[in-house]
Amino acid sequence: SPDSAKFDGMPRSAISTGQVDYVAPIDDLPKELIAYVNHVPRLREEISESGDHPPGALQKILRLLRTRTGHDFSLYKKSTLYRRIEKRAGLHQIDGISEYAGYVEQNPEEMDALFRELLIGVTRFFRDPGAFEYLRDEVIPDLVKSAAQGGSIRAWTPACSTGEEAYSLAILLRECLDRLRPNAGIKIQVFGTDIDERAIEVARKGLYTANIEADVSPERLQGFFTQAESGYVVKKLIRETVVFAPQNLTADPPFTKMDMVSCRNLLIYFGPELQRKVLPIFHHALNPNGILFLGTAEGIGSLDELFLTIDSRRKVFRRKETVATHTRLMEIPFRAPFA
C-alpha cells in the first residue's frame, strides 16, 4: 500500500492500472501470497477433472458478466476463461466454479474485477524487439516513401491496453519519417482502442514507471520521454500523434483507410469463430497493400485469401485485394468511429 512505502509513486501508479490484486502493508503481503499459492492448485485440479462442471456454471458467470459490462466473452477460448476464473476464485479462497458463480451473483463488483482479468492487459514497449526492428527496417520505410507529400500515415492498434504498443508504433513512425522525409509535411496518426476504459485513461496520461528502461533504449528515453518523479512521461511530440478511445473490436464500428493495423497477442485468446470474424474486420480497415502486424503466436489461419504473408516468423502480412471478402464483411457496422 502507498501508506507503507517510503516513496509512494510506484505503488500508486501500479494501483491506478486496475491490475493489482492485493493492496496491503508490506507485512501483510506474504500471508496473502502464501494463502493464494496454497489454494490455487485445489481449484485447478477440480477444473481439470470436471471441465465445465457443474453444468451451466461457466455460462452463468458469462451471462452475469455480459449483463454487468455489456461485453460477451462466450467465444473466448475456454482454457482462457477457466484460467482467469481460477485466479479470481483463488484470490477469494473459493473452492469451485459453481461456488464462484454464486459469489459473483451476490457480489456484482466482482464482475468488474473479472472483466479486467479477462482483458489480460499484458503489454510493454517494443514487445518482441526483433519484430519491431523488422518493422523499422523493412516495413515502415515503404509506408513513409509511398505517403503523399503533405499527406498522412494512419495506424490502428486495437486492444491497446495501457498504450505502450501504440506509442511504440508512433515512435517508430516518427524516427523513420525524420530520417527519410523530414520536410515532406506528412502527419502521423495512430489510433489506440480498447474495451477497458480504465486502461485507456492510463494510456492517455502517457505516464509509465521507471521499469520501461528495460525495454526503451536510452536514446529513445531521451528523445521521446520526459523523466518524472514516478517514472517517465511520453513527450507531447508523440502524444499528439496518438488518439485513444474505448471500443469493442467485435461489436463497434471499425476504422477504415488505415496503412497499418497492429494487433498483437489478442487473437490467441479468441476461439476460432471469433478469429474468423475479426480478421476480415482488419482487412476492411486497411488501405490497399496495408500492413497487418500480429503477435508471435498468432496467424491468419485459413483466411489466406485476405492477406499475403510478408514474414511468417515476425507475423507481418499485407492486405490482398479480393472480391471474396464482401460476403465476409456483412457483419461489419457501416460507420467508423473516427473520420
TABEL-V223133 format. One line per field, one symbol per residue. burial: # if it has 16 or more other ideal C-beta (glycine too) atoms within 10 Angstrom, else .. Layout:
burial=???
This chain:
burial=........#.#.#...###................#..#...#..##.........##.###.##..##.#.#..#...#############.#.###.##..#.....##.#########.#####...##.###..###.##..#.....#########################........#.#########.###########...#..##...##.###....###.#...##.##.##.#.##...###.#############...##.##########...######..###..#..##..#...####.##....#..#...#...#...
